[in-house]
Amino acid sequence: MSIPDTIIKATIIAAGAEFDSHDVIHAVAHENQRLYVAELAAIDNDRPFQILHSALGRRIKDICGELGYTGVASRSLDIFGQHSECVRWSMA
């Protein structure tokens, strides 16, 4: 994956004490559009957003764990404006 962990980590830190994985994905996509689009284009599947966002979600989970955030199952608006599953992160 070409979106570096440093970008994801910086986005998480900038998000503050509470956010969800959709917030991070939206911010990463908005602030790094060229990388985001390249990642989508590299996925040979009919559901590139789902595959990319699942992969980003796993990386967000790892980085949040390293930074001391606690996650709980949640739902929020995804990139398509649909309520879908995600993780809500907060500082312990």
PDB file with one MODEL, atoms N, CA, C and O in Angstrom:
MODEL        1
ATOM      1  N   MET A   1       0.845  -1.178   0.000  1.00  0.00           N
ATOM      2  CA  MET A   1       0.000   0.000   0.000  1.00  0.00           C
ATOM      3  C   MET A   1       0.889   1.240   0.000  1.00  0.00           C
ATOM      4  O   MET A   1       1.861   1.321   0.752  1.00  0.00           O
ATOM      5  N   SER A   2       0.549   2.188  -0.841  1.00  0.00           N
ATOM      6  CA  SER A   2       1.432   3.340  -0.977  1.00  0.00           C
ATOM      7  C   SER A   2       1.084   4.498  -0.050  1.00  0.00           C
ATOM      8  O   SER A   2       1.854   5.454   0.037  1.00  0.00           O
ATOM      9  N   ILE A   3      -0.045   4.445   0.642  1.00  0.00           N
ATOM     10  CA  ILE A   3      -0.330   5.488   1.623  1.00  0.00           C
ATOM     11  C   ILE A   3       0.478   5.141   2.868  1.00  0.00           C
ATOM     12  O   ILE A   3       0.177   4.161   3.550  1.00  0.00           O
ATOM     13  N   PRO A   4       1.500   5.937   3.168  1.00  0.00           N
ATOM     14  CA  PRO A   4       2.398   5.589   4.275  1.00  0.00           C
ATOM     15  C   PRO A   4       1.711   5.658   5.641  1.00  0.00           C
ATOM     16  O   PRO A   4       0.788   6.445   5.853  1.00  0.00           O
ATOM     17  N   ASP A   5       2.180   4.824   6.546  1.00  0.00           N
ATOM     18  CA  ASP A   5       1.675   4.859   7.917  1.00  0.00           C
ATOM     19  C   ASP A   5       1.887   6.225   8.548  1.00  0.00           C
ATOM     20  O   ASP A   5       1.108   6.633   9.410  1.00  0.00           O
ATOM     21  N   THR A   6       2.932   6.940   8.132  1.00  0.00           N
ATOM     22  CA  THR A   6       3.179   8.269   8.702  1.00  0.00           C
ATOM     23  C   THR A   6       2.014   9.217   8.421  1.00  0.00           C
ATOM     24  O   THR A   6       1.680  10.051   9.263  1.00  0.00           O
ATOM     25  N   ILE A   7       1.401   9.099   7.258  1.00  0.00           N
ATOM     26  CA  ILE A   7       0.237   9.924   6.916  1.00  0.00           C
ATOM     27  C   ILE A   7      -0.950   9.536   7.789  1.00  0.00           C
ATOM     28  O   ILE A   7      -1.643  10.405   8.319  1.00  0.00           O
ATOM     29  N   ILE A   8      -1.183   8.253   7.937  1.00  0.00           N
ATOM     30  CA  ILE A   8      -2.304   7.779   8.760  1.00  0.00           C
ATOM     31  C   ILE A   8      -2.096   8.198  10.213  1.00  0.00           C
ATOM     32  O   ILE A   8      -3.027   8.663  10.870  1.00  0.00           O
ATOM     33  N   LYS A   9      -0.887   8.034  10.704  1.00  0.00           N
ATOM     34  CA  LYS A   9      -0.581   8.395  12.090  1.00  0.00           C
ATOM     35  C   LYS A   9      -0.783   9.895  12.320  1.00  0.00           C
ATOM     36  O   LYS A   9      -1.380  10.292  13.321  1.00  0.00           O
ATOM     37  N   ALA A  10      -0.297  10.717  11.413  1.00  0.00           N
ATOM     38  CA  ALA A  10      -0.459  12.166  11.544  1.00  0.00           C
ATOM     39  C   ALA A  10      -1.939  12.552  11.514  1.00  0.00           C
ATOM     40  O   ALA A  10      -2.355  13.463  12.229  1.00  0.00           O
ATOM     41  N   THR A  11      -2.723  11.874  10.703  1.00  0.00           N
ATOM     42  CA  THR A  11      -4.161  12.141  10.622  1.00  0.00           C
ATOM     43  C   THR A  11      -4.846  11.765  11.928  1.00  0.00           C
ATOM     44  O   THR A  11      -5.717  12.491  12.408  1.00  0.00           O
ATOM     45  N   ILE A  12      -4.457  10.633  12.502  1.00  0.00           N
ATOM     46  CA  ILE A  12      -5.017  10.197  13.786  1.00  0.00           C
ATOM     47  C   ILE A  12      -4.681  11.210  14.873  1.00  0.00           C
ATOM     48  O   ILE A  12      -5.553  11.608  15.645  1.00  0.00           O
ATOM     49  N   ILE A  13      -3.448  11.619  14.932  1.00  0.00           N
ATOM     50  CA  ILE A  13      -3.023  12.589  15.959  1.00  0.00           C
ATOM     51  C   ILE A  13      -3.789  13.900  15.795  1.00  0.00           C
ATOM     52  O   ILE A  13      -4.223  14.493  16.782  1.00  0.00           O
ATOM     53  N   ALA A  14      -3.956  14.350  14.564  1.00  0.00           N
ATOM     54  CA  ALA A  14      -4.684  15.597  14.304  1.00  0.00           C
ATOM     55  C   ALA A  14      -6.173  15.481  14.642  1.00  0.00           C
ATOM     56  O   ALA A  14      -6.831  16.488  14.904  1.00  0.00           O
ATOM     57  N   ALA A  15      -6.702  14.255  14.635  1.00  0.00           N
ATOM     58  CA  ALA A  15      -8.133  14.053  14.897  1.00  0.00           C
ATOM     59  C   ALA A  15      -8.500  14.304  16.354  1.00  0.00           C
ATOM     60  O   ALA A  15      -9.666  14.544  16.668  1.00  0.00           O
ATOM     61  N   GLY A  16      -7.520  14.251  17.236  1.00  0.00           N
ATOM     62  CA  GLY A  16      -7.790  14.565  18.638  1.00  0.00           C
ATOM     63  C   GLY A  16      -8.105  13.353  19.487  1.00  0.00           C
ATOM     64  O   GLY A  16      -7.679  12.237  19.190  1.00  0.00           O
ATOM     65  N   ALA A  17      -8.863  13.590  20.556  1.00  0.00           N
ATOM     66  CA  ALA A  17      -9.088  12.567  21.567  1.00  0.00           C
ATOM     67  C   ALA A  17     -10.182  11.573  21.202  1.00  0.00           C
ATOM     68  O   ALA A  17     -10.230  10.481  21.768  1.00  0.00           O
ATOM     69  N   GLU A  18     -11.073  11.930  20.259  1.00  0.00           N
ATOM     70  CA  GLU A  18     -12.149  11.018  19.884  1.00  0.00           C
ATOM     71  C   GLU A  18     -12.514  11.191  18.422  1.00  0.00           C
ATOM     72  O   GLU A  18     -12.672  12.311  17.936  1.00  0.00           O
ATOM     73  N   PHE A  19     -12.648  10.066  17.725  1.00  0.00           N
ATOM     74  CA  PHE A  19     -12.961  10.056  16.295  1.00  0.00           C
ATOM     75  C   PHE A  19     -13.311   8.626  15.924  1.00  0.00           C
ATOM     76  O   PHE A  19     -13.170   7.717  16.743  1.00  0.00           O
ATOM     77  N   ASP A  20     -13.765   8.421  14.698  1.00  0.00           N
ATOM     78  CA  ASP A  20     -13.950   7.043  14.244  1.00  0.00           C
ATOM     79  C   ASP A  20     -13.123   6.787  12.992  1.00  0.00           C
ATOM     80  O   ASP A  20     -12.553   7.703  12.399  1.00  0.00           O
ATOM     81  N   SER A  21     -13.075   5.524  12.612  1.00  0.00           N
ATOM     82  CA  SER A  21     -12.216   5.156  11.479  1.00  0.00           C
ATOM     83  C   SER A  21     -12.674   5.834  10.194  1.00  0.00           C
ATOM     84  O   SER A  21     -11.845   6.142   9.337  1.00  0.00           O
ATOM     85  N   HIS A  22     -13.982   6.075  10.038  1.00  0.00           N
ATOM     86  CA  HIS A  22     -14.447   6.789   8.842  1.00  0.00           C
ATOM     87  C   HIS A  22     -13.896   8.205   8.800  1.00  0.00           C
ATOM     88  O   HIS A  22     -13.549   8.706   7.731  1.00  0.00           O
ATOM     89  N   ASP A  23     -13.813   8.858   9.964  1.00  0.00           N
ATOM     90  CA  ASP A  23     -13.239  10.206  10.006  1.00  0.00           C
ATOM     91  C   ASP A  23     -11.809  10.206   9.476  1.00  0.00           C
ATOM     92  O   ASP A  23     -11.422  11.084   8.706  1.00  0.00           O
ATOM     93  N   VAL A  24     -11.034   9.217   9.895  1.00  0.00           N
ATOM     94  CA  VAL A  24      -9.632   9.135   9.470  1.00  0.00           C
ATOM     95  C   VAL A  24      -9.550   8.842   7.977  1.00  0.00           C
ATOM     96  O   VAL A  24      -8.763   9.465   7.264  1.00  0.00           O
ATOM     97  N   ILE A  25     -10.353   7.905   7.504  1.00  0.00           N
ATOM     98  CA  ILE A  25     -10.338   7.561   6.078  1.00  0.00           C
ATOM     99  C   ILE A  25     -10.721   8.779   5.242  1.00  0.00           C
ATOM    100  O   ILE A  25     -10.077   9.062   4.231  1.00  0.00           O
ATOM    101  N   HIS A  26     -11.762   9.501   5.654  1.00  0.00           N
ATOM    102  CA  HIS A  26     -12.175  10.703   4.917  1.00  0.00           C
ATOM    103  C   HIS A  26     -11.048  11.729   4.875  1.00  0.00           C
ATOM    104  O   HIS A  26     -10.777  12.314   3.826  1.00  0.00           O
ATOM    105  N   ALA A  27     -10.396  11.945   6.005  1.00  0.00           N
ATOM    106  CA  ALA A  27      -9.316  12.934   6.063  1.00  0.00           C
ATOM    107  C   ALA A  27      -8.122  12.513   5.207  1.00  0.00           C
ATOM    108  O   ALA A  27      -7.548  13.332   4.489  1.00  0.00           O
ATOM    109  N   VAL A  28      -7.751  11.240   5.285  1.00  0.00           N
ATOM    110  CA  VAL A  28      -6.631  10.737   4.474  1.00  0.00           C
ATOM    111  C   VAL A  28      -6.961  10.906   2.995  1.00  0.00           C
ATOM    112  O   VAL A  28      -6.119  11.361   2.220  1.00  0.00           O
ATOM    113  N   ALA A  29      -8.171  10.546   2.600  1.00  0.00           N
ATOM    114  CA  ALA A  29      -8.566  10.667   1.191  1.00  0.00           C
ATOM    115  C   ALA A  29      -8.566  12.120   0.743  1.00  0.00           C
ATOM    116  O   ALA A  29      -8.103  12.432  -0.354  1.00  0.00           O
ATOM    117  N   HIS A  30      -9.077  13.005   1.579  1.00  0.00           N
ATOM    118  CA  HIS A  30      -9.169  14.425   1.223  1.00  0.00           C
ATOM    119  C   HIS A  30      -7.795  15.082   1.118  1.00  0.00           C
ATOM    120  O   HIS A  30      -7.535  15.848   0.189  1.00  0.00           O
ATOM    121  N   GLU A  31      -6.932  14.784   2.060  1.00  0.00           N
ATOM    122  CA  GLU A  31      -5.621  15.445   2.112  1.00  0.00           C
ATOM    123  C   GLU A  31      -4.573  14.789   1.210  1.00  0.00           C
ATOM    124  O   GLU A  31      -3.518  15.374   0.964  1.00  0.00           O
ATOM    125  N   ASN A  32      -4.850  13.596   0.722  1.00  0.00           N
ATOM    126  CA  ASN A  32      -3.879  12.840  -0.082  1.00  0.00           C
ATOM    127  C   ASN A  32      -4.581  12.234  -1.292  1.00  0.00           C
ATOM    128  O   ASN A  32      -4.514  11.026  -1.518  1.00  0.00           O
ATOM    129  N   GLN A  33      -5.245  13.069  -2.054  1.00  0.00           N
ATOM    130  CA  GLN A  33      -6.112  12.584  -3.123  1.00  0.00           C
ATOM    131  C   GLN A  33      -5.384  11.762  -4.176  1.00  0.00           C
ATOM    132  O   GLN A  33      -5.906  10.748  -4.638  1.00  0.00           O
ATOM    133  N   ARG A  34      -4.195  12.183  -4.556  1.00  0.00           N
ATOM    134  CA  ARG A  34      -3.464  11.444  -5.587  1.00  0.00           C
ATOM    135  C   ARG A  34      -3.108  10.029  -5.106  1.00  0.00           C
ATOM    136  O   ARG A  34      -3.295   9.057  -5.837  1.00  0.00           O
ATOM    137  N   LEU A  35      -2.601   9.921  -3.886  1.00  0.00           N
ATOM    138  CA  LEU A  35      -2.278   8.599  -3.326  1.00  0.00           C
ATOM    139  C   LEU A  35      -3.531   7.740  -3.178  1.00  0.00           C
ATOM    140  O   LEU A  35      -3.519   6.549  -3.487  1.00  0.00           O
ATOM    141  N   TYR A  36      -4.601   8.353  -2.707  1.00  0.00           N
ATOM    142  CA  TYR A  36      -5.856   7.639  -2.487  1.00  0.00           C
ATOM    143  C   TYR A  36      -6.399   7.071  -3.809  1.00  0.00           C
ATOM    144  O   TYR A  36      -6.782   5.904  -3.885  1.00  0.00           O
ATOM    145  N   VAL A  37      -6.423   7.907  -4.829  1.00  0.00           N
ATOM    146  CA  VAL A  37      -6.920   7.465  -6.135  1.00  0.00           C
ATOM    147  C   VAL A  37      -6.012   6.386  -6.722  1.00  0.00           C
ATOM    148  O   VAL A  37      -6.502   5.441  -7.340  1.00  0.00           O
ATOM    149  N   ALA A  38      -4.711   6.511  -6.540  1.00  0.00           N
ATOM    150  CA  ALA A  38      -3.781   5.489  -7.030  1.00  0.00           C
ATOM    151  C   ALA A  38      -4.040   4.154  -6.350  1.00  0.00           C
ATOM    152  O   ALA A  38      -3.983   3.103  -6.988  1.00  0.00           O
ATOM    153  N   GLU A  39      -4.326   4.198  -5.044  1.00  0.00           N
ATOM    154  CA  GLU A  39      -4.640   2.963  -4.313  1.00  0.00           C
ATOM    155  C   GLU A  39      -5.906   2.322  -4.864  1.00  0.00           C
ATOM    156  O   GLU A  39      -5.945   1.112  -5.088  1.00  0.00           O
ATOM    157  N   LEU A  40      -6.935   3.123  -5.082  1.00  0.00           N
ATOM    158  CA  LEU A  40      -8.179   2.589  -5.642  1.00  0.00           C
ATOM    159  C   LEU A  40      -7.943   1.978  -7.018  1.00  0.00           C
ATOM    160  O   LEU A  40      -8.436   0.889  -7.315  1.00  0.00           O
ATOM    161  N   ALA A  41      -7.193   2.678  -7.849  1.00  0.00           N
ATOM    162  CA  ALA A  41      -6.947   2.210  -9.221  1.00  0.00           C
ATOM    163  C   ALA A  41      -6.155   0.908  -9.255  1.00  0.00           C
ATOM    164  O   ALA A  41      -6.280   0.127 -10.198  1.00  0.00           O
ATOM    165  N   ALA A  42      -5.348   0.677  -8.237  1.00  0.00           N
ATOM    166  CA  ALA A  42      -4.518  -0.536  -8.206  1.00  0.00           C
ATOM    167  C   ALA A  42      -5.300  -1.777  -7.804  1.00  0.00           C
ATOM    168  O   ALA A  42      -4.793  -2.892  -7.927  1.00  0.00           O
ATOM    169  N   ILE A  43      -6.515  -1.602  -7.332  1.00  0.00           N
ATOM    170  CA  ILE A  43      -7.326  -2.734  -6.860  1.00  0.00           C
ATOM    171  C   ILE A  43      -8.137  -3.285  -8.023  1.00  0.00           C
ATOM    172  O   ILE A  43      -8.963  -2.587  -8.611  1.00  0.00           O
ATOM    173  N   ASP A  44      -7.884  -4.549  -8.342  1.00  0.00           N
ATOM    174  CA  ASP A  44      -8.571  -5.214  -9.452  1.00  0.00           C
ATOM    175  C   ASP A  44      -9.762  -5.996  -8.889  1.00  0.00           C
ATOM    176  O   ASP A  44      -9.704  -7.212  -8.712  1.00  0.00           O
ATOM    177  N   ASN A  45     -10.839  -5.260  -8.614  1.00  0.00           N
ATOM    178  CA  ASN A  45     -12.018  -5.850  -7.999  1.00  0.00           C
ATOM    179  C   ASN A  45     -13.176  -4.888  -8.232  1.00  0.00           C
ATOM    180  O   ASN A  45     -12.953  -3.702  -8.471  1.00  0.00           O
ATOM    181  N   ASP A  46     -14.394  -5.377  -8.166  1.00  0.00           N
ATOM    182  CA  ASP A  46     -15.559  -4.528  -8.362  1.00  0.00           C
ATOM    183  C   ASP A  46     -15.907  -3.693  -7.133  1.00  0.00           C
ATOM    184  O   ASP A  46     -16.813  -2.862  -7.196  1.00  0.00           O
ATOM    185  N   ARG A  47     -15.212  -3.896  -6.025  1.00  0.00           N
ATOM    186  CA  ARG A  47     -15.485  -3.156  -4.793  1.00  0.00           C
ATOM    187  C   ARG A  47     -14.200  -2.529  -4.240  1.00  0.00           C
ATOM    188  O   ARG A  47     -13.807  -2.821  -3.111  1.00  0.00           O
ATOM    189  N   PRO A  48     -13.544  -1.670  -5.030  1.00  0.00           N
ATOM    190  CA  PRO A  48     -12.254  -1.123  -4.595  1.00  0.00           C
ATOM    191  C   PRO A  48     -12.338  -0.292  -3.323  1.00  0.00           C
ATOM    192  O   PRO A  48     -11.418  -0.319  -2.507  1.00  0.00           O
ATOM    193  N   PHE A  49     -13.436   0.450  -3.143  1.00  0.00           N
ATOM    194  CA  PHE A  49     -13.561   1.266  -1.928  1.00  0.00           C
ATOM    195  C   PHE A  49     -13.625   0.379  -0.692  1.00  0.00           C
ATOM    196  O   PHE A  49     -12.958   0.649   0.307  1.00  0.00           O
ATOM    197  N   GLN A  50     -14.423  -0.673  -0.761  1.00  0.00           N
ATOM    198  CA  GLN A  50     -14.560  -1.579   0.384  1.00  0.00           C
ATOM    199  C   GLN A  50     -13.217  -2.233   0.718  1.00  0.00           C
ATOM    200  O   GLN A  50     -12.853  -2.331   1.890  1.00  0.00           O
ATOM    201  N   ILE A  51     -12.493  -2.673  -0.284  1.00  0.00           N
ATOM    202  CA  ILE A  51     -11.205  -3.330  -0.060  1.00  0.00           C
ATOM    203  C   ILE A  51     -10.195  -2.341   0.523  1.00  0.00           C
ATOM    204  O   ILE A  51      -9.511  -2.654   1.497  1.00  0.00           O
ATOM    205  N   LEU A  52     -10.102  -1.148  -0.071  1.00  0.00           N
ATOM    206  CA  LEU A  52      -9.152  -0.155   0.418  1.00  0.00           C
ATOM    207  C   LEU A  52      -9.505   0.295   1.829  1.00  0.00           C
ATOM    208  O   LEU A  52      -8.629   0.387   2.689  1.00  0.00           O
ATOM    209  N   HIS A  53     -10.778   0.573   2.074  1.00  0.00           N
ATOM    210  CA  HIS A  53     -11.175   1.058   3.386  1.00  0.00           C
ATOM    211  C   HIS A  53     -11.009  -0.005   4.467  1.00  0.00           C
ATOM    212  O   HIS A  53     -10.686   0.321   5.609  1.00  0.00           O
ATOM    213  N   SER A  54     -11.223  -1.260   4.121  1.00  0.00           N
ATOM    214  CA  SER A  54     -10.963  -2.341   5.085  1.00  0.00           C
ATOM    215  C   SER A  54      -9.477  -2.405   5.425  1.00  0.00           C
ATOM    216  O   SER A  54      -9.107  -2.562   6.589  1.00  0.00           O
ATOM    217  N   ALA A  55      -8.637  -2.285   4.416  1.00  0.00           N
ATOM    218  CA  ALA A  55      -7.184  -2.303   4.644  1.00  0.00           C
ATOM    219  C   ALA A  55      -6.756  -1.098   5.484  1.00  0.00           C
ATOM    220  O   ALA A  55      -5.940  -1.230   6.396  1.00  0.00           O
ATOM    221  N   LEU A  56      -7.311   0.071   5.173  1.00  0.00           N
ATOM    222  CA  LEU A  56      -6.993   1.261   5.963  1.00  0.00           C
ATOM    223  C   LEU A  56      -7.495   1.100   7.397  1.00  0.00           C
ATOM    224  O   LEU A  56      -6.821   1.513   8.340  1.00  0.00           O
ATOM    225  N   GLY A  57      -8.660   0.508   7.562  1.00  0.00           N
ATOM    226  CA  GLY A  57      -9.206   0.275   8.895  1.00  0.00           C
ATOM    227  C   GLY A  57      -8.298  -0.591   9.745  1.00  0.00           C
ATOM    228  O   GLY A  57      -8.126  -0.332  10.936  1.00  0.00           O
ATOM    229  N   ARG A  58      -7.715  -1.620   9.140  1.00  0.00           N
ATOM    230  CA  ARG A  58      -6.768  -2.487   9.879  1.00  0.00           C
ATOM    231  C   ARG A  58      -5.521  -1.704  10.277  1.00  0.00           C
ATOM    232  O   ARG A  58      -5.000  -1.884  11.378  1.00  0.00           O
ATOM    233  N   ARG A  59      -5.049  -0.855   9.404  1.00  0.00           N
ATOM    234  CA  ARG A  59      -3.867  -0.049   9.724  1.00  0.00           C
ATOM    235  C   ARG A  59      -4.183   0.988  10.777  1.00  0.00           C
ATOM    236  O   ARG A  59      -3.364   1.241  11.660  1.00  0.00           O
ATOM    237  N   ILE A  60      -5.363   1.596  10.698  1.00  0.00           N
ATOM    238  CA  ILE A  60      -5.800   2.546  11.723  1.00  0.00           C
ATOM    239  C   ILE A  60      -5.845   1.848  13.079  1.00  0.00           C
ATOM    240  O   ILE A  60      -5.400   2.402  14.083  1.00  0.00           O
ATOM    241  N   LYS A  61      -6.380   0.640  13.102  1.00  0.00           N
ATOM    242  CA  LYS A  61      -6.455  -0.128  14.355  1.00  0.00           C
ATOM    243  C   LYS A  61      -5.070  -0.340  14.950  1.00  0.00           C
ATOM    244  O   LYS A  61      -4.874  -0.132  16.147  1.00  0.00           O
ATOM    245  N   ASP A  62      -4.120  -0.745  14.140  1.00  0.00           N
ATOM    246  CA  ASP A  62      -2.751  -0.976  14.626  1.00  0.00           C
ATOM    247  C   ASP A  62      -2.125   0.308  15.169  1.00  0.00           C
ATOM    248  O   ASP A  62      -1.527   0.311  16.245  1.00  0.00           O
ATOM    249  N   ILE A  63      -2.266   1.377  14.425  1.00  0.00           N
ATOM    250  CA  ILE A  63      -1.658   2.651  14.834  1.00  0.00           C
ATOM    251  C   ILE A  63      -2.345   3.195  16.085  1.00  0.00           C
ATOM    252  O   ILE A  63      -1.676   3.685  16.994  1.00  0.00           O
ATOM    253  N   CYS A  64      -3.662   3.114  16.138  1.00  0.00           N
ATOM    254  CA  CYS A  64      -4.375   3.576  17.340  1.00  0.00           C
ATOM    255  C   CYS A  64      -3.941   2.769  18.563  1.00  0.00           C
ATOM    256  O   CYS A  64      -3.791   3.322  19.652  1.00  0.00           O
ATOM    257  N   GLY A  65      -3.740   1.477  18.384  1.00  0.00           N
ATOM    258  CA  GLY A  65      -3.263   0.646  19.488  1.00  0.00           C
ATOM    259  C   GLY A  65      -1.903   1.104  19.984  1.00  0.00           C
ATOM    260  O   GLY A  65      -1.665   1.171  21.190  1.00  0.00           O
ATOM    261  N   GLU A  66      -1.017   1.418  19.057  1.00  0.00           N
ATOM    262  CA  GLU A  66       0.318   1.902  19.417  1.00  0.00           C
ATOM    263  C   GLU A  66       0.254   3.243  20.155  1.00  0.00           C
ATOM    264  O   GLU A  66       1.074   3.516  21.031  1.00  0.00           O
ATOM    265  N   LEU A  67      -0.721   4.069  19.795  1.00  0.00           N
ATOM    266  CA  LEU A  67      -0.833   5.410  20.383  1.00  0.00           C
ATOM    267  C   LEU A  67      -1.643   5.429  21.680  1.00  0.00           C
ATOM    268  O   LEU A  67      -1.726   6.464  22.342  1.00  0.00           O
ATOM    269  N   GLY A  68      -2.238   4.296  22.047  1.00  0.00           N
ATOM    270  CA  GLY A  68      -2.972   4.214  23.303  1.00  0.00           C
ATOM    271  C   GLY A  68      -4.452   4.523  23.222  1.00  0.00           C
ATOM    272  O   GLY A  68      -5.081   4.794  24.245  1.00  0.00           O
ATOM    273  N   TYR A  69      -5.018   4.489  22.035  1.00  0.00           N
ATOM    274  CA  TYR A  69      -6.456   4.698  21.882  1.00  0.00           C
ATOM    275  C   TYR A  69      -7.196   3.391  22.183  1.00  0.00           C
ATOM    276  O   TYR A  69      -6.655   2.300  22.001  1.00  0.00           O
ATOM    277  N   THR A  70      -8.431   3.520  22.641  1.00  0.00           N
ATOM    278  CA  THR A  70      -9.312   2.384  22.872  1.00  0.00           C
ATOM    279  C   THR A  70     -10.430   2.447  21.842  1.00  0.00           C
ATOM    280  O   THR A  70     -11.001   3.512  21.604  1.00  0.00           O
ATOM    281  N   GLY A  71     -10.745   1.303  21.230  1.00  0.00           N
ATOM    282  CA  GLY A  71     -11.771   1.275  20.201  1.00  0.00           C
ATOM    283  C   GLY A  71     -13.008   0.509  20.624  1.00  0.00           C
ATOM    284  O   GLY A  71     -12.923  -0.491  21.337  1.00  0.00           O
ATOM    285  N   VAL A  72     -14.161   0.989  20.175  1.00  0.00           N
ATOM    286  CA  VAL A  72     -15.433   0.286  20.380  1.00  0.00           C
ATOM    287  C   VAL A  72     -16.181   0.266  19.049  1.00  0.00           C
ATOM    288  O   VAL A  72     -16.057   1.180  18.235  1.00  0.00           O
ATOM    289  N   ALA A  73     -16.953  -0.789  18.849  1.00  0.00           N
ATOM    290  CA  ALA A  73     -17.740  -0.903  17.625  1.00  0.00           C
ATOM    291  C   ALA A  73     -18.725   0.248  17.533  1.00  0.00           C
ATOM    292  O   ALA A  73     -19.323   0.655  18.529  1.00  0.00           O
ATOM    293  N   SER A  74     -18.883   0.765  16.325  1.00  0.00           N
ATOM    294  CA  SER A  74     -19.749   1.910  16.115  1.00  0.00           C
ATOM    295  C   SER A  74     -20.277   1.883  14.687  1.00  0.00           C
ATOM    296  O   SER A  74     -19.983   0.966  13.919  1.00  0.00           O
ATOM    297  N   ARG A  75     -21.046   2.879  14.349  1.00  0.00           N
ATOM    298  CA  ARG A  75     -21.527   3.076  12.985  1.00  0.00           C
ATOM    299  C   ARG A  75     -21.483   4.575  12.695  1.00  0.00           C
ATOM    300  O   ARG A  75     -21.742   5.398  13.573  1.00  0.00           O
ATOM    301  N   SER A  76     -21.157   4.908  11.469  1.00  0.00           N
ATOM    302  CA  SER A  76     -21.201   6.307  11.044  1.00  0.00           C
ATOM    303  C   SER A  76     -21.298   6.346   9.529  1.00  0.00           C
ATOM    304  O   SER A  76     -21.290   5.308   8.867  1.00  0.00           O
ATOM    305  N   LEU A  77     -21.389   7.543   8.992  1.00  0.00           N
ATOM    306  CA  LEU A  77     -21.494   7.691   7.543  1.00  0.00           C
ATOM    307  C   LEU A  77     -20.169   7.352   6.872  1.00  0.00           C
ATOM    308  O   LEU A  77     -19.114   7.857   7.255  1.00  0.00           O
ATOM    309  N   ASP A  78     -20.243   6.496   5.874  1.00  0.00           N
ATOM    310  CA  ASP A  78     -19.052   6.162   5.110  1.00  0.00           C
ATOM    311  C   ASP A  78     -18.905   7.143   3.950  1.00  0.00           C
ATOM    312  O   ASP A  78     -19.638   8.129   3.868  1.00  0.00           O
ATOM    313  N   ILE A  79     -17.985   6.879   3.080  1.00  0.00           N
ATOM    314  CA  ILE A  79     -17.693   7.788   1.971  1.00  0.00           C
ATOM    315  C   ILE A  79     -18.875   7.922   0.997  1.00  0.00           C
ATOM    316  O   ILE A  79     -18.951   8.882   0.230  1.00  0.00           O
ATOM    317  N   PHE A  80     -19.791   6.947   1.040  1.00  0.00           N
ATOM    318  CA  PHE A  80     -20.968   6.986   0.180  1.00  0.00           C
ATOM    319  C   PHE A  80     -22.194   7.558   0.896  1.00  0.00           C
ATOM    320  O   PHE A  80     -23.293   7.566   0.343  1.00  0.00           O
ATOM    321  N   GLY A  81     -21.996   8.035   2.131  1.00  0.00           N
ATOM    322  CA  GLY A  81     -23.097   8.612   2.883  1.00  0.00           C
ATOM    323  C   GLY A  81     -24.030   7.588   3.504  1.00  0.00           C
ATOM    324  O   GLY A  81     -25.147   7.918   3.900  1.00  0.00           O
ATOM    325  N   GLN A  82     -23.574   6.345   3.589  1.00  0.00           N
ATOM    326  CA  GLN A  82     -24.368   5.280   4.189  1.00  0.00           C
ATOM    327  C   GLN A  82     -23.850   4.981   5.588  1.00  0.00           C
ATOM    328  O   GLN A  82     -22.643   5.011   5.827  1.00  0.00           O
ATOM    329  N   HIS A  83     -24.761   4.693   6.510  1.00  0.00           N
ATOM    330  CA  HIS A  83     -24.337   4.289   7.850  1.00  0.00           C
ATOM    331  C   HIS A  83     -23.771   2.883   7.755  1.00  0.00           C
ATOM    332  O   HIS A  83     -24.469   1.948   7.362  1.00  0.00           O
ATOM    333  N   SER A  84     -22.515   2.740   8.114  1.00  0.00           N
ATOM    334  CA  SER A  84     -21.890   1.424   8.086  1.00  0.00           C
ATOM    335  C   SER A  84     -20.984   1.260   9.299  1.00  0.00           C
ATOM    336  O   SER A  84     -20.668   2.221  10.000  1.00  0.00           O
ATOM    337  N   GLU A  85     -20.584   0.034   9.521  1.00  0.00           N
ATOM    338  CA  GLU A  85     -19.776  -0.292  10.684  1.00  0.00           C
ATOM    339  C   GLU A  85     -18.400   0.362  10.616  1.00  0.00           C
ATOM    340  O   GLU A  85     -17.803   0.503   9.548  1.00  0.00           O
ATOM    341  N   CYS A  86     -17.922   0.753  11.789  1.00  0.00           N
ATOM    342  CA  CYS A  86     -16.584   1.299  11.923  1.00  0.00           C
ATOM    343  C   CYS A  86     -16.175   1.131  13.389  1.00  0.00           C
ATOM    344  O   CYS A  86     -16.863   0.466  14.164  1.00  0.00           O
ATOM    345  N   VAL A  87     -15.079   1.726  13.747  1.00  0.00           N
ATOM    346  CA  VAL A  87     -14.634   1.715  15.144  1.00  0.00           C
ATOM    347  C   VAL A  87     -14.514   3.148  15.616  1.00  0.00           C
ATOM    348  O   VAL A  87     -13.915   3.981  14.937  1.00  0.00           O
ATOM    349  N   ARG A  88     -15.084   3.443  16.786  1.00  0.00           N
ATOM    350  CA  ARG A  88     -14.934   4.752  17.423  1.00  0.00           C
ATOM    351  C   ARG A  88     -13.747   4.649  18.366  1.00  0.00           C
ATOM    352  O   ARG A  88     -13.692   3.767  19.223  1.00  0.00           O
ATOM    353  N   TRP A  89     -12.800   5.560  18.196  1.00  0.00           N
ATOM    354  CA  TRP A  89     -11.562   5.567  18.971  1.00  0.00           C
ATOM    355  C   TRP A  89     -11.559   6.712  19.968  1.00  0.00           C
ATOM    356  O   TRP A  89     -12.011   7.816  19.666  1.00  0.00           O
ATOM    357  N   SER A  90     -11.043   6.438  21.162  1.00  0.00           N
ATOM    358  CA  SER A  90     -10.888   7.497  22.149  1.00  0.00           C
ATOM    359  C   SER A  90      -9.657   7.193  22.996  1.00  0.00           C
ATOM    360  O   SER A  90      -9.222   6.049  23.129  1.00  0.00           O
ATOM    361  N   MET A  91      -9.120   8.267  23.560  1.00  0.00           N
ATOM    362  CA  MET A  91      -7.973   8.112  24.462  1.00  0.00           C
ATOM    363  C   MET A  91      -8.475   7.529  25.769  1.00  0.00           C
ATOM    364  O   MET A  91      -9.495   7.959  26.307  1.00  0.00           O
ATOM    365  N   ALA A  92      -7.752   6.556  26.266  1.00  0.00           N
ATOM    366  CA  ALA A  92      -8.156   5.883  27.516  1.00  0.00           C
ATOM    367  C   ALA A  92      -8.011   6.777  28.708  1.00  0.00           C
ATOM    368  O   ALA A  92      -8.307   6.364  29.829  1.00  0.00           O
TER     369      ALA A  92
ENDMDL
END
